[in-house]
Amino acid sequence: STTTELDAESGLTFDGTHLSITDGDLVIATAGHGIDFSAQTATSATGATTGAELLDHYEEGTWTPEPKISNSTTGITGTFTGAYVKIGKQVTISFKIQFSDKGSNTGQFTVHGLPFAEDGTYAVSTSIGGGGFAYYQGSFANPNNIDGNMTFRVESSMMYSQMLNSDKSTVIPAGTDIEDNTYLFGHATYFA
């Protein structure tokens, strides 16, 4: 189109080089399409390979974390909220898990219900595709846990938690470590 034809459209101006939208949104109407950055200079770092240069997804919203102990939600109650942003393949989540009752199960503590499943494409090992940190308040029954930080690793559609023991060894929290007043909040980033 010519400059005159585009300028005749409400909210659009074109100066021969740049197209400006003065009011409204740019709508990508077909899935799998987006903004193509292939004209840019890709990385030249040794060992790096460019895989894609099409930005084809943006989304933000909320999700509900589903804490499980022994892969079960039996007896677990509390406030569980989360938010997410997905840009291209990268997903960043935030979450709050506030137990009022952690139930009676004693096995491993995991968090399910991620807004997108980790796809393994960029996994750092067979299945670990991302991770994050959480801060906790309240009591953990195990007195050897260092009060403050917990890490999460993302695998498929769940997160596994890990903590450091006082001797710096890794502890995988279980139902026996969590108490009814335990409160976790944090974030994680992974690829989907």
trRosetta pair geometry for C-beta under 8 A, 3 or more apart (Angstrom, degrees):
i j d omega theta_ij theta_ji phi_ij phi_ji
1 5 4.3 -120 -173 85 105 129
1 6 5.2 120 114 -50 129 91
1 14 7.5 115 95 32 105 166
2 5 4.8 97 53 6 77 101
2 6 7.2 -151 91 -1 41 87
3 6 6.1 -63 -151 41 30 105
3 7 6.0 27 157 -19 67 113
3 14 5.2 -147 -125 92 65 96
3 15 7.0 43 -127 -127 121 18
3 16 5.9 -30 -73 -62 123 74
4 7 5.8 -59 -143 39 28 110
4 8 6.5 35 156 -29 62 104
5 8 5.8 -53 -157 23 30 116
5 9 7.7 32 148 -21 58 96
6 9 5.9 -49 -166 21 43 111
6 12 5.2 -102 174 130 84 120
6 13 7.1 103 124 -154 103 18
6 14 3.9 36 88 4 151 128
6 19 7.0 -99 -174 -125 149 97
7 12 7.0 -136 -101 101 27 79
7 13 5.6 37 -108 -123 80 63
7 14 6.5 -118 -51 32 76 79
9 12 4.2 14 85 36 110 124
10 23 7.6 -44 147 61 87 115
11 21 5.9 18 151 -163 98 68
11 22 5.0 -147 -153 57 58 81
11 23 4.1 -103 -119 54 114 82
11 24 5.0 61 161 8 160 117
12 19 6.8 -22 -161 -169 96 91
12 20 7.1 146 -156 80 46 57
12 21 6.2 -20 -98 -105 67 60
12 22 7.3 -147 -65 10 18 87
13 19 7.5 161 84 -156 46 46
13 20 4.6 -7 59 57 93 106
13 22 6.5 56 -4 -32 105 113
14 18 7.3 -170 -142 92 53 43
14 19 5.0 -11 -101 -104 89 71
14 20 7.4 -170 -74 20 41 70
15 18 5.5 12 39 49 104 82
15 20 7.8 41 -13 -6 98 108
21 24 5.7 -99 178 70 115 87
21 25 7.5 80 144 -135 153 7
21 26 6.1 -155 -20 -56 159 87
28 33 5.3 -165 -170 94 112 94
28 34 5.7 -5 -117 -100 163 50
28 56 7.6 -157 146 -146 163 63
30 33 4.9 53 79 9 94 125
31 56 8.0 75 -175 171 53 112
32 56 6.1 -10 -160 -166 22 144
33 54 7.8 -93 -153 -174 34 126
33 56 6.4 157 96 -127 14 103
34 54 5.3 118 58 170 109 85
34 55 4.8 -138 143 92 135 53
34 56 3.5 -140 -21 -95 134 54
34 57 7.1 -70 -83 -23 142 42
35 54 7.2 158 76 -157 41 55
35 55 4.6 -6 55 54 95 105
35 56 8.0 -160 26 -69 56 49
36 39 7.6 79 121 -7 90 87
36 53 6.6 61 -168 111 61 91
36 54 5.3 -19 -104 -104 66 81
37 40 5.0 -12 169 4 90 122
37 53 4.3 -121 72 174 84 98
37 54 7.2 -168 19 -80 77 30
37 55 6.7 61 -18 -15 113 98
38 53 4.5 136 -75 82 63 138
38 54 7.6 -3 -39 -59 98 74
40 53 7.0 -168 41 -156 105 135
41 44 7.8 -29 161 -32 102 103
42 50 4.2 -58 -155 -53 139 147
42 53 7.2 -96 -89 -74 104 131
43 48 4.6 -45 111 112 133 144
43 50 6.5 157 33 -65 87 94
44 48 7.8 78 106 61 7 115
45 48 4.1 54 72 4 98 130
50 53 6.5 7 177 -51 122 102
55 58 7.8 28 162 -47 103 97
55 87 7.5 -25 -153 175 106 82
55 88 5.4 -78 -133 -76 69 102
56 88 6.8 78 39 -120 63 66
57 86 6.0 -40 134 127 115 106
57 87 7.1 159 95 -160 77 22
57 88 5.7 129 52 -106 90 19
57 89 7.6 93 47 -59 129 40
58 86 7.0 168 -147 91 29 69
58 87 5.7 15 -110 -112 77 65
58 88 8.0 9 -70 -31 64 48
59 84 7.9 12 109 109 90 99
59 85 7.4 167 90 -155 51 45
59 86 4.6 5 55 51 94 106
60 83 7.4 13 -177 177 90 95
60 84 6.7 -170 -145 96 55 56
60 85 4.6 -10 -102 -106 94 74
60 86 7.4 -169 -74 21 47 64
61 83 7.2 -166 108 -151 31 65
61 84 6.1 -8 62 57 68 89
61 115 6.9 146 74 -134 107 147
62 81 7.2 -42 -164 -168 113 83
62 82 6.4 134 -167 86 66 57
62 83 5.3 -41 -105 -101 64 63
62 84 7.4 146 -114 15 15 79
63 82 4.4 -35 70 85 82 117
63 83 7.2 161 19 -97 76 13
63 84 5.6 37 -8 -14 118 120
63 93 6.8 -42 41 -136 134 118
63 95 7.9 -50 79 -94 99 98
63 113 6.3 157 165 140 106 97
63 114 7.0 22 164 -160 160 28
63 115 4.2 -117 -74 -63 140 97
64 80 5.8 74 -172 111 77 103
64 81 7.0 -39 -116 -112 61 38
64 82 6.5 179 -92 26 15 100
64 113 5.7 -68 87 162 67 150
65 80 4.6 -126 68 -177 85 106
65 81 7.3 -10 15 52 96 13
65 82 5.1 108 -33 -35 92 128
65 95 4.7 75 -49 -152 138 130
65 96 7.8 -176 20 61 135 36
65 97 5.5 -84 99 -76 144 101
65 111 5.2 -29 -164 -166 107 113
65 112 7.7 120 -169 64 57 41
65 113 5.7 162 -136 68 26 124
66 73 6.4 -58 -178 -85 96 128
66 80 6.9 95 -83 151 34 158
66 111 6.8 131 66 -167 49 57
66 112 4.3 -41 74 72 108 89
66 113 3.9 114 1 -23 103 126
67 73 7.4 114 84 -114 57 83
67 76 5.9 -149 87 -179 99 150
67 78 7.7 7 32 49 134 129
67 80 6.5 -148 -5 -104 96 134
67 97 5.4 98 -52 -150 129 136
67 99 7.4 -75 70 -79 161 98
67 109 7.0 -17 -166 -164 99 90
67 110 7.5 156 -153 87 53 42
67 111 5.5 -30 -96 -104 62 73
67 112 7.8 169 -86 21 12 74
68 71 5.4 23 149 -138 135 23
68 72 5.8 129 -161 47 96 22
68 73 5.6 -65 -103 -65 79 67
68 76 7.4 -128 -107 -6 37 160
68 109 7.5 157 84 -152 49 45
68 110 5.2 -16 62 65 97 88
68 111 7.4 167 17 -95 76 24
68 112 5.8 33 -10 -5 121 114
69 72 6.5 -44 72 61 58 77
69 76 6.9 149 9 -68 102 125
69 102 6.7 67 -25 170 148 92
69 103 6.2 -177 44 70 128 120
69 105 4.0 154 106 88 105 118
69 106 7.2 88 160 -6 118 7
69 107 5.9 141 166 62 69 71
69 108 7.3 180 -149 84 54 32
69 109 5.5 -18 -100 -96 79 66
69 110 8.0 164 -85 23 33 67
69 174 7.2 92 -151 -178 100 56
69 175 3.8 84 -171 -77 139 109
69 178 7.2 -130 -87 41 133 136
70 105 4.0 -130 19 -176 121 127
70 106 6.7 47 -48 53 122 46
70 107 3.1 104 -84 32 78 123
70 108 6.9 117 -78 37 40 59
70 175 6.5 -29 -20 -23 94 134
71 107 7.2 -28 2 93 72 141
71 108 7.8 33 -37 65 73 94
71 110 7.0 17 -88 36 59 130
72 103 7.6 -143 107 137 100 162
72 105 5.5 156 63 -68 115 157
73 76 5.0 -96 -166 41 63 119
73 103 7.7 167 168 -43 34 155
74 103 5.5 117 102 -148 63 142
74 104 7.8 -50 113 42 103 80
74 105 6.4 106 64 -37 100 116
75 101 6.2 -104 164 133 78 111
75 102 7.4 24 119 115 101 32
75 103 2.6 121 89 -119 110 89
75 104 5.6 51 44 5 176 74
75 105 7.1 168 47 -8 123 87
76 99 7.1 -75 -156 -127 83 98
76 101 6.7 -173 -138 97 28 75
76 102 6.0 2 -114 -152 80 36
76 103 4.6 -51 -55 -22 65 119
77 99 7.5 93 79 -159 48 62
77 100 5.1 -47 104 62 94 102
77 101 4.6 34 40 43 97 99
78 97 6.9 60 109 -179 139 63
78 98 5.0 -168 177 96 114 57
78 99 4.3 -90 -70 -122 148 28
78 100 4.6 169 -93 2 69 75
78 101 7.1 -161 -49 33 85 53
79 96 6.8 -17 116 116 98 108
79 97 7.9 167 88 -152 59 27
79 98 4.4 5 54 56 96 111
79 100 7.6 78 -12 -29 74 103
80 95 7.7 -10 -168 -170 72 100
80 96 7.2 -175 -141 91 33 64
80 97 5.4 16 -114 -114 83 69
80 98 7.5 -155 -68 32 50 64
81 95 7.1 168 92 -151 47 57
81 96 5.1 6 56 50 88 101
82 93 5.9 2 -178 -176 121 102
82 94 6.2 171 -152 88 71 52
82 95 4.0 -16 -99 -101 105 78
82 96 7.1 -171 -73 20 59 61
82 115 7.8 -152 112 -38 125 106
83 93 7.2 162 85 -154 43 58
83 94 5.2 2 54 52 88 99
84 91 6.1 -10 -168 -170 118 94
84 92 6.7 159 -153 84 65 49
84 93 4.6 -22 -98 -101 93 75
84 94 7.5 -171 -76 20 48 64
84 115 4.6 -119 15 16 164 151
84 116 7.8 163 168 2 157 96
85 91 7.5 165 85 -151 45 50
85 92 5.2 -3 56 56 90 97
86 90 7.0 165 -152 88 55 47
86 91 4.8 -16 -101 -101 86 78
86 92 7.9 -177 -79 22 41 61
86 115 7.5 -133 -45 105 120 126
86 116 6.4 82 -94 -16 138 146
86 192 6.9 -54 -130 48 122 127
87 90 5.4 -14 65 64 80 99
89 119 7.7 -78 -160 28 112 131
89 121 7.4 -64 -170 62 150 139
89 122 7.6 120 126 -7 137 130
89 191 4.7 21 141 -157 106 93
89 192 6.1 -173 -169 57 67 51
90 189 6.5 -3 -171 -171 97 101
90 190 7.8 164 -149 90 57 27
90 191 5.9 -40 -94 -99 52 70
91 114 7.8 88 127 175 150 111
91 115 6.8 -170 -159 69 135 104
91 116 5.2 -162 -76 48 156 124
91 130 7.8 -110 64 -29 89 175
91 189 7.0 166 86 -151 51 54
91 190 5.6 -18 61 66 98 73
91 191 7.1 150 13 -112 85 18
91 192 4.9 39 -20 -4 129 119
92 187 6.6 6 -179 -178 88 113
92 188 7.5 -179 -149 91 52 40
92 189 4.7 -16 -101 -100 78 87
93 114 6.8 -103 -55 -140 161 86
93 115 6.7 168 -95 12 118 108
93 132 7.5 -117 65 -26 85 162
93 187 6.3 171 90 -152 52 64
93 188 5.4 -3 56 55 97 82
93 189 7.7 178 19 -81 66 40
94 185 7.6 18 177 -177 89 86
94 186 7.2 -155 -147 111 63 31
94 187 4.6 -28 -98 -95 71 91
95 111 7.2 92 141 -177 168 153
95 134 7.7 -40 71 -105 99 116
95 184 7.6 6 109 113 99 96
95 185 6.7 -163 97 -141 54 56
95 186 6.3 -9 56 60 85 64
95 187 7.3 156 14 -90 73 41
95 188 8.0 0 5 7 114 97
96 183 7.7 -13 -170 -172 86 84
96 184 7.2 164 -155 91 41 57
96 185 4.5 -5 -106 -103 74 99
97 111 6.9 -113 -63 -107 148 122
97 182 8.0 -6 113 116 96 92
97 183 7.3 169 91 -155 57 40
97 184 4.4 3 56 57 100 102
97 185 7.3 -177 23 -75 61 52
98 182 8.0 -171 -144 101 42 50
98 183 4.7 9 -114 -120 80 86
98 184 7.7 -158 -69 32 47 56
99 102 4.7 9 -164 -70 148 84
99 138 7.8 -165 49 108 99 169
99 178 6.7 106 -14 166 164 116
99 179 7.6 163 85 101 138 42
99 180 5.7 -137 126 -161 109 38
99 181 6.9 -118 80 -77 93 3
99 182 5.0 32 28 58 123 81
99 183 7.3 -132 24 -72 71 50
100 180 6.4 2 163 -179 29 92
101 180 5.5 -10 -107 -130 40 105
102 175 6.5 161 145 -150 115 83
102 178 4.9 175 -140 116 158 112
102 179 6.6 -170 1 168 140 12
102 180 5.6 -133 -3 -90 91 52
102 182 6.8 41 -69 29 132 116
103 175 7.1 -66 84 -143 90 128
104 175 7.6 62 147 161 22 141
105 175 4.7 -168 102 -73 68 164
106 174 6.0 27 165 152 59 115
106 175 4.4 -125 -119 67 23 116
106 176 5.0 33 -150 -45 90 93
107 174 5.8 -101 164 -150 19 102
107 175 6.0 39 39 -2 38 111
108 160 7.4 -22 168 -139 125 95
108 172 6.0 -26 -127 146 100 117
108 173 7.7 98 -154 89 56 52
108 174 5.6 -56 -91 -106 34 78
109 161 5.5 -23 95 36 104 126
109 172 7.8 177 38 160 81 73
109 173 4.6 -26 31 103 130 98
109 174 6.1 -173 -19 -118 87 20
109 175 6.5 148 -67 -61 88 53
109 177 7.3 -91 -18 58 133 110
109 178 6.1 109 -85 -30 142 134
110 158 5.2 16 169 171 120 128
110 159 6.6 160 -166 79 71 50
110 160 5.6 -34 -112 -99 91 58
110 161 7.2 -164 -102 -1 39 85
111 114 8.0 90 119 -57 91 83
111 152 7.2 -29 31 -134 125 135
111 158 6.3 157 81 -164 48 75
111 159 4.4 -6 57 54 102 103
111 161 7.3 79 -11 -43 101 101
112 157 6.6 42 -153 123 78 89
112 158 4.7 -31 -98 -105 67 99
113 157 7.6 86 -30 159 8 99
114 117 6.6 122 81 -89 118 40
114 118 7.4 6 104 -27 164 82
114 154 7.2 82 -92 -144 156 111
114 157 5.1 -155 40 -163 106 62
114 158 6.8 -149 -14 -78 110 25
114 159 7.1 117 -65 -31 115 92
116 192 3.6 35 132 -152 127 166
117 156 5.7 -27 -160 179 101 57
117 157 4.2 -48 -106 -73 87 91
117 192 6.2 122 74 -137 41 102
118 123 7.5 95 153 -84 116 96
118 127 7.9 99 100 176 125 70
118 129 3.8 162 180 60 127 139
118 130 6.1 -150 -113 15 130 106
118 154 4.9 135 -54 138 146 110
118 155 6.5 -103 55 -149 139 15
118 156 5.8 -89 52 -74 92 7
118 157 7.2 -164 14 -68 74 39
118 190 4.8 -58 -102 156 110 137
118 191 6.6 75 -146 70 78 55
118 192 6.0 -86 -103 -90 35 70
119 129 7.0 126 49 -127 45 164
119 191 6.4 -74 38 118 94 85
119 192 5.5 109 -19 -157 99 36
120 123 4.6 -21 -149 -27 55 128
120 126 7.9 -26 -141 158 112 45
120 127 6.3 -45 -105 -126 104 52
120 129 5.8 -104 -85 -69 35 126
120 156 8.0 8 -49 -81 100 61
121 129 7.7 61 42 -129 56 125
121 191 6.1 -94 60 119 99 132
122 129 6.2 91 75 -149 73 90
122 191 4.5 59 37 30 123 156
123 126 6.7 -42 132 113 144 15
123 127 6.0 -76 -147 -152 149 9
123 128 5.7 120 -161 68 94 44
123 129 4.4 -61 -93 -83 77 76
124 128 5.4 -44 54 91 90 102
124 129 7.4 161 4 -105 73 29
125 128 4.8 39 40 28 98 104
127 155 4.7 44 137 -142 109 104
127 156 6.7 -21 -172 -34 114 84
128 131 7.2 6 -179 -51 106 106
128 153 5.1 -40 -136 -178 111 119
128 154 7.0 109 -159 66 60 55
128 155 5.9 -46 -95 -80 53 91
129 154 5.5 -67 68 95 79 102
129 155 7.0 129 14 -104 86 41
129 190 4.9 76 113 -162 92 108
129 191 5.7 -109 173 47 113 83
130 153 7.5 150 87 -160 44 52
130 154 4.1 1 66 37 90 130
130 188 6.0 106 132 164 110 99
130 189 5.4 -131 -162 103 123 48
130 190 2.4 -135 13 -94 154 81
130 191 6.4 161 -53 4 117 62
131 151 6.2 12 176 177 120 98
131 152 5.6 171 -156 89 71 60
131 153 4.7 -27 -98 -106 106 53
131 154 6.0 -149 -73 -1 45 83
131 188 5.9 -93 167 -143 22 102
131 189 7.6 -10 61 53 38 63
131 190 7.3 93 -21 -74 33 95
132 151 7.2 166 88 -156 34 62
132 152 5.0 -6 57 53 79 107
132 154 7.7 53 -2 -38 93 105
132 159 7.8 -39 39 -136 103 139
132 186 5.8 141 132 145 112 111
132 187 4.9 -132 -164 105 138 52
132 188 2.7 -123 -8 -92 132 63
132 189 6.2 120 -76 4 102 60
133 149 6.2 -34 -162 -157 108 100
133 150 7.0 136 -163 76 58 51
133 151 5.8 -36 -102 -104 63 62
133 152 7.3 -158 -74 13 16 85
133 186 5.3 -142 106 -153 49 124
133 187 6.9 9 54 53 67 71
133 188 7.8 156 12 -81 39 68
134 149 7.4 136 75 -157 49 52
134 150 4.5 -23 64 66 98 103
134 151 7.7 177 19 -90 78 16
134 152 6.4 66 -16 -28 109 111
134 161 7.5 -43 30 -125 135 110
134 184 4.9 12 169 -172 137 100
134 185 6.3 161 -154 84 88 24
134 186 2.9 -100 -97 -27 65 143
134 187 7.8 158 -82 13 64 40
135 148 6.4 -42 -139 -176 83 53
135 149 6.4 -36 -101 -97 63 55
135 150 7.5 173 -90 21 16 86
135 184 7.4 158 79 -150 39 55
135 185 6.1 -17 57 64 83 76
135 186 6.2 149 7 -74 59 91
136 140 7.2 61 117 -45 145 111
136 147 7.7 -115 80 -158 91 63
136 148 7.5 127 46 166 73 5
136 150 5.9 50 -19 -12 115 124
136 182 6.3 -16 -168 -167 119 88
136 183 6.3 147 -158 79 65 54
136 184 4.8 -25 -98 -96 90 71
136 185 7.9 151 -90 17 46 57
137 182 7.8 154 83 -156 47 44
137 183 4.5 -14 60 62 91 112
138 179 6.5 -150 151 70 109 103
138 181 4.0 -167 -144 119 122 85
138 182 4.4 -164 92 -102 133 33
138 183 4.9 119 -10 6 121 84
139 179 4.4 1 84 33 102 144
139 181 5.9 58 21 65 90 105
139 182 6.5 -91 64 -73 50 78
140 145 4.8 -24 94 52 145 150
140 147 7.7 -172 22 -99 111 73
140 173 7.1 -87 -140 -125 125 118
140 177 5.0 -3 -168 170 96 86
140 178 6.6 -33 -122 -93 72 40
140 179 6.9 -161 -105 -1 22 95
140 182 6.6 70 -76 -104 66 120
141 176 6.1 -96 65 154 140 62
141 177 5.5 -147 43 -141 88 31
141 178 7.3 -31 -2 33 98 14
141 179 5.7 128 -52 -56 88 100
142 145 5.0 87 89 -19 101 103
142 171 7.2 -172 104 -170 158 151
142 176 7.5 75 -51 116 98 88
142 177 4.7 -29 -5 -120 111 92
144 165 5.0 -2 144 -153 115 89
144 166 5.0 -107 -163 -3 77 104
144 167 8.0 -24 -171 0 118 83
144 171 7.4 153 100 -74 108 149
145 163 5.4 7 -141 134 105 148
145 164 7.8 114 -149 77 61 48
145 165 6.8 -64 -94 -111 45 51
145 166 7.8 -99 -65 -41 5 77
145 171 6.2 -114 -97 68 89 160
145 173 7.8 39 -100 -91 143 99
145 177 6.8 92 -40 -160 143 120
146 149 7.2 -9 99 42 108 80
146 163 7.0 -175 42 172 80 103
146 164 5.4 -5 19 81 125 95
146 165 7.5 128 -18 -177 89 11
146 166 6.3 140 -62 -87 86 58
149 163 7.5 150 100 -133 59 79
149 164 7.5 22 81 16 97 106
150 161 5.5 -8 172 -164 122 107
150 162 7.0 151 -169 74 73 41
150 163 5.1 -43 -113 -85 79 89
150 173 7.4 -18 -133 -19 129 135
150 184 6.9 -44 44 -132 144 116
150 186 7.2 -113 70 -45 94 155
151 161 7.3 143 82 -157 44 56
151 162 4.9 -22 67 65 93 96
151 163 7.5 166 21 -84 72 38
152 159 4.3 2 -175 -179 121 122
152 160 6.8 148 -156 72 65 41
152 161 5.6 -34 -98 -99 75 60
152 162 7.4 168 -89 19 27 78
152 186 7.0 150 -5 103 124 143
152 188 5.3 -71 81 -83 125 132
153 159 6.8 153 72 -155 35 69
153 160 5.2 -15 57 57 90 95
153 162 6.9 37 -10 -6 101 118
154 158 7.7 170 -149 93 57 34
154 159 5.4 -35 -96 -98 62 80
154 188 5.8 137 -51 157 117 139
154 190 4.2 -71 71 -74 160 150
155 158 6.3 -18 69 68 77 78
155 159 7.6 136 22 -106 69 31
155 160 6.4 19 13 -8 116 108
159 188 6.4 -165 -107 -28 138 168
160 172 7.2 -30 173 -141 106 107
161 172 7.1 124 87 -155 67 61
161 173 5.2 -23 98 34 123 112
162 170 5.4 -28 -167 -161 115 104
162 171 7.0 137 -166 71 61 48
162 172 6.0 -36 -106 -97 69 62
162 173 7.8 -168 -108 -3 19 82
163 170 7.5 130 71 -160 39 55
163 171 4.6 -30 70 66 90 103
163 172 7.9 165 23 -88 76 17
163 173 6.0 66 -3 -47 118 99
164 168 5.7 -21 -167 -136 114 42
164 169 7.3 133 -157 66 63 30
164 170 6.8 -48 -103 -102 53 44
164 171 6.8 107 -162 13 4 95
165 168 6.8 -49 68 25 72 12
165 169 4.6 -7 37 59 122 81
165 170 7.3 -13 -5 49 93 5
165 171 4.9 115 -57 -42 87 113
171 177 7.7 130 154 -101 123 157
173 177 4.5 -119 -150 72 82 144
173 178 6.4 77 169 -47 119 94
174 177 5.4 103 52 2 60 100
174 178 7.7 -136 102 0 34 91
175 178 6.0 -62 -144 39 37 104
178 182 4.8 -81 -157 5 84 159
179 182 5.4 128 55 -35 63 96
